[in-house]
Amino acid sequence: MTEQHSPQFERGTDGPKVIVVGVDGSDSSLRAAAYAGGLARRQHALLAVVYVQPVLAAGAALGAPVGETTDEIAEDLVAQIRDAAERLKGIFEVRWEFHTFRGDPYNGLVKAADELKADAVVVGASEQAGHRIVGSVAVRLVKAGRWPVTVVP
């Protein structure tokens, strides 16, 4: 009698099957989404577009409607992605999903990549000067060493 083993998930076996891209509406994140879309198309992979909604306790304490604002950003990003996908329909076909997570961008992207079993993560380069000193989300993802990370300028 032979022992049956359930198939184990193995990252990176025949090219990426899930590519996670972090978007926040910045120019670099939208370039990252375009780059990741090309990768997903060529690899026949699922493009998981992830927006991490920031949790801003200070803004909420001052009466700012933070939840509504970040929901509006998420809706706007989905509309932009749908519009781009419609323009390319029949030329380039890419399977994609949109996911939102709450928290800080680094932990949100780590959670997304883990839950979605990402084979690769794509992010835009930080556009904030302070990140050159303390480290950007991209640098932290690379240092985590859990997935191949592509940083798009």
Summary of the structure (lengths in Angstrom):
residues: 153
radius of gyration: 17.0
end to end distance: 55.6
largest distance: 67.8
contacts: 439
relative contact order: 0.22
helix: 44%
strand: 19%
